[in-house]
Amino acid sequence: MQSLSRFFFLLLLMGPLCVQAQKAEDLLLWFHADEKTEQYRGVSTRQAYELLKGRASQTVIVGVIDSGIEIDHPDLEGRIWVNEDEIPGNGIDDDNNGYVDDVNGWDFIGGANGEDVDKDTYELTRLYKIYSEKYAALEGKKIPKKQKAEFNYYQKIKADYEGKVAETKAMAEEVDNAKQLIAMVQQADGTLRGFLKKDIYTLEELEGIKTENADVNMSKGLITEICKSNGIGVDKLLEEIASYDEYVKYLNGQLEYGLNPKFDPRPTVGDDYGNLTERGYGNGEVEGPDAEHGTHVAGIIAARRDNDLGGMGIAENVRIMVIRAVPDGDERDKDVANAIRYAVDNGAQIINMSFGKSYSPQKTVVDEAVRYAEQKGVLLVHAAGNDAKNIDVEPNFPTVVYENGQRASNWIEVGASSYGEDDNFVGDFSNFGQKNVDIFAPGVEIYAPVTDYKFKYNQGTSMAAPVVAGVAALLKSYFPQLSPVEIKQILMDSARKYAGRMISKPGGEGTVDFAKLSVSGGIVNAYEAVRMALEKEKP
């Protein structure tokens, strides 16, 4: 799984804003909006359905390879794939597909005894462990010629790993240094709430306070100064301050699990890890210990549009096949390859992959699975990643490019666009690439279902990819004759283009023409895609 970027509150207290994210009521479902007739640069979902009125649709199966999904979330009612050929809970592979009791999908990071992997290491950590055990003793010695290339690779891995550990420890120290200021803000907030006799207040209300109470004035000054110097409201400040514990937990998790070479959860799975052709390991329990990410992704694609619960997906006539292969850490190539194959073999027409990593030591096995999906006519939609980097230069695995240099024709790589202008036109975190990112889609402050039957705003290319997968599923549902190549071409050609639009480059490195961030130079649009599909039908 992509490592998280530094939390907003740390940036707030120690540097300039990364993304000014709002949560106004009109942003609730902004990604569905139409830029020409509504306020925000969404994908024009309602307008697309207007064009499709009276037209029949077919059910489309979308495989979601992720952290797991809360399959009984009310907003996903009737939207989860059911393997009708499997009898639940009888311990028998009724349909002879190699997976016992795979009623709603499969968990490739669970054991046959029902236990699940939650945390895992990063691929970088796993590589560091392998090569350091082999080469650490040779440091400073003459390296045999036949081992020199691999030793040099070890040196790169070592430098990358040690740099990541040092960076994480430095961030942990910064967080520790912020404790006192965070405590002061929390105390000031309590003082102001007591004085104003309300739990929610605005910056304008603070500025209107007139009192001789020293504590109130000091609290007012502290919060006002932080908000004004960063151009945000009180609500955003307090929200991000509240994320302090979550951020501390994240950093501790990196050091304790993700970057810890001694940590190895794989025995939980019980597979022969070195056997890359092994199938059938895992279990049929598809939610797992932390299904927030996967539930959010599934909701963007398929949340019910008719129940007024709060969320709303893009595609109506879909079923989500749940495939768990992404832990809190980096997914493993063997699991990714098997997850793709499982989805293809069990009827998925589109697969969403909202995950990625910087290293892929078994890329060959993933490439073989991608080729398999390509041969079977299955479209793959992949998130470009959240490191604000150019993936034409620094790959984010898995990739559209096979090891032999050829490119998969059934692959769409997605960056994250936003709802604002200039510095908020795309997600500040989004990866980009004029060769390897195909298209952008809304991925900032996306509201969708999460676990415990709740809803939440999340952001990342992880959210942008299912927007594209949802539009692709919409096309496949109403135009079932379309192949993956044809769907991709329609999405690319119909994307709303912004050539010449100068925006802030992701990562804050000056400005760039938006058209240079992707192959299409555009943002996916459901209305334009449907309109183009209808035009192509005409004799």
Number of C-alpha atoms within 10 A of each C-alpha: 22 24 18 13 11 13 16 24 23 20 15 20 18 12 11 13 19 19 16 15 18 14 13 7 8 10 18 18 18 24 28 24 21 21 16 10 10 12 14 20 25 25 29 24 21 14 18 22 18 10 14 15 8 8 9 9 17 15 16 25 24 32 29 32 30 31 30 29 33 25 22 15 20 16 27 25 13 18 24 23 20 16 17 12 14 21 16 17 11 10 12 15 16 17 15 10 14 14 22 24 23 29 21 23 30 29 33 30 30 27 21 19 11 14 16 25 21 16 21 27 27 28 22 22 25 22 19 23 19 12 17 18 10 12 15 14 9 11 11 7 7 8 14 9 9 8 10 12 12 13 21 12 12 21 18 13 20 20 13 15 20 15 12 17 18 12 12 17 16 12 16 18 11 13 21 11 11 17 11 11 13 18 12 15 19 16 13 21 22 14 18 23 15 12 14 14 10 9 10 11 16 12 16 11 10 19 11 10 14 9 10 8 9 9 14 23 17 14 21 22 15 16 22 19 12 17 18 12 12 16 13 18 18 20 16 17 19 16 12 17 23 14 15 19 10 13 21 15 11 19 19 16 18 23 17 16 21 26 25 18 18 12 15 14 16 17 12 17 22 15 19 13 14 8 9 16 11 13 18 16 22 26 24 25 25 28 26 21 16 17 21 24 22 26 28 28 34 37 31 27 32 32 30 24 16 10 12 9 14 17 26 25 26 31 28 23 19 25 24 28 30 34 33 31 31 30 25 22 21 25 24 24 23 23 26 25 24 23 28 27 20 24 25 24 13 14 16 24 22 28 28 28 25 28 28 24 20 16 18 21 12 13 18 17 19 26 21 15 21 28 19 17 25 19 11 15 19 25 29 27 26 29 31 39 32 27 21 20 20 21 21 14 11 11 22 25 21 24 23 23 16 17 11 8 8 9 14 19 19 24 23 29 26 35 33 31 27 29 22 16 13 15 20 20 22 26 32 25 25 29 30 32 22 18 15 24 25 25 32 36 27 32 27 31 23 26 26 27 32 25 20 11 13 15 19 17 15 19 20 29 31 32 30 34 33 34 37 32 31 28 26 29 32 28 24 25 21 20 19 14 11 16 16 23 17 14 23 23 15 22 28 23 17 22 23 21 16 15 13 12 15 18 18 20 26 26 16 13 9 11 14 16 15 25 20 19 25 22 18 25 24 25 30 32 27 30 23 22 26 25 16 15 20 14 10 10 8 6 4
